[in-house]
Amino acid sequence: MTRHLLFLPGLLEDAEAFKPLIEGLGPRVTSSVADLTRSDTMARLARDALSQAPPGRFALAGHSMGGYVALEVMRQAPERVERLALLCTNARPDSPESTENRRRLLALAERDFPAVIETLTPKLLAPRHLADVSLTGTIGEMALAVGKEAFRRQQEAIIGRIDSRPHLKAIGCPALVVAGREDALMPVELLKELADGIPGARLTVIEDCGHMAAIEQPAKVLEAFVRWLETT
């Protein structure tokens, strides 16, 4: 089994986004979480991730924006990645509508950053989980810890990302793609497109789950990760 696993967080996320997975995997692997708050392009974020990776080959898991970074890592250093997991993300470039929405949020952040968190949170969880104060609290605490300036850099990187779909066929390692059935930001169809583009990738759809799969349904995601890590 893989011994080193590097997690790549999404927009306004830190290590708390993966805490249940890291605890569940326990001694199976040595896990670490990259800091993706420093740069404003995907190419630089991928270099940041690689600079924080363990020596040698490692498993790579990216959530949402972290998935975009993971795909860039696969272009920059495919020989370093032993296996790849992509959670609630997609391979497409930003749409004009999404870019416009991001620009509005960036303008709001300059006036009232907590309002950005309030705007985003309902889109991140399955409807049933919005009443769970432990989940909404975790999301809010992560966002405040990342902060407004890193939010600006991350959004600029997301807006400027390339279309990764033509590059998917070059991924040659065991790949897992995880979708949340009720993910309002990344519908299952986008995750299926992603999985279909990667040779041999396994698509796992998590029921009763929104965008924050690893904290909404940690046991189900952990089960998928264990299978993925044991794939030869």
GIHU-V262367 format. One record per run of one state. SS is the DSSP state (H for helix, E for strand, - for the rest). FROM is the first residue (numbers start at 0). LEN is the number of residues. If there is no record, write none. Layout:
BEGIN
SS FROM LEN
SS FROM LEN
END
This chain:
BEGIN
- 0 3
E 3 5
- 8 6
H 14 14
- 28 1
E 29 5
- 34 7
H 41 10
- 51 6
E 57 6
- 63 1
H 64 12
- 76 1
H 77 3
E 80 7
- 87 8
H 95 16
- 111 1
H 112 12
- 124 2
H 126 5
- 131 1
H 132 14
- 146 1
H 147 12
- 159 5
H 164 6
- 170 3
E 173 7
- 180 7
H 187 10
- 197 4
E 201 5
- 206 6
H 212 4
- 216 1
H 217 13
- 230 2
END
